[in-house]
Amino acid sequence: MDRRGRRCAAVPAMTLLGLAHALLPLAADAKGLAAAAMLMGLGDGLSAGANPPVTRIERTAPAQ
């Protein structure tokens, strides 16, 4: 992410999360639900550094 920017990390992560959420209603059994949950976990793991908390605080905190 440091070399290519946040977008290169966020787009695949959000794609995986969206796909996992779309697959949830199609899960017929526990295995399907577990597969969707693992896909969600993978997407969430990929997006962990896309918007670090420090950056969010810096954007919302008043300048001093």
N, C-alpha and C positions, 0 to 999 in steps of 0.2 A: 504494500500500500504506500510505502514511503516514496517509492520511485515513480509510481504511476498516478497517485492521487486517490482520494476517497471514492470517486465514482467507479473506478475499476474494482473496488472491493464491495461497494454497496449494490451495484446492479446485479451481479450474480447472486448475492445473498438475498436480496428482495425477490428475485425470480424464484429461488428455491423455496422461500417462505410462502410466496403466493401459490406455487404449485402444490406445496404440502397442504395449504388450507383448502385448495380446490379438491384435493384427493380425500379429505376427511369425510365428506358425505358418501363417498363411494366405497368406504371401508366396510366390508361385509362381516368381518370377524376381527378377532384380536390381532391377528398377524397383519392385516391391512392397517389397522389403527397404529400398531407399533411401527410399521414402515413409514407411515405419515409422520409420526412423532420423531423418528430418527431423521427424516428429511428436514423437519422443522429445526431440530437440534443442529444439524449441519449448517443450515442457513443462518441460524442465530449465531453460531460460532464464527462464521465467516464475517458477519456484520459487527462483531464485537468491537473492532477498532475503527469502524467507519465514522462514528461520531463520539469521540471521547468526552467524558463528563467535563473535563477542564475547558474544552472548547465551548460547550454549551453555557458554562458559567461565564466565560469571558464575553460571550455574545449578549447575555441578558443582564449582566451586572452593569451598573452605571460606571462611567469612566471617572477616575479620581484624579 
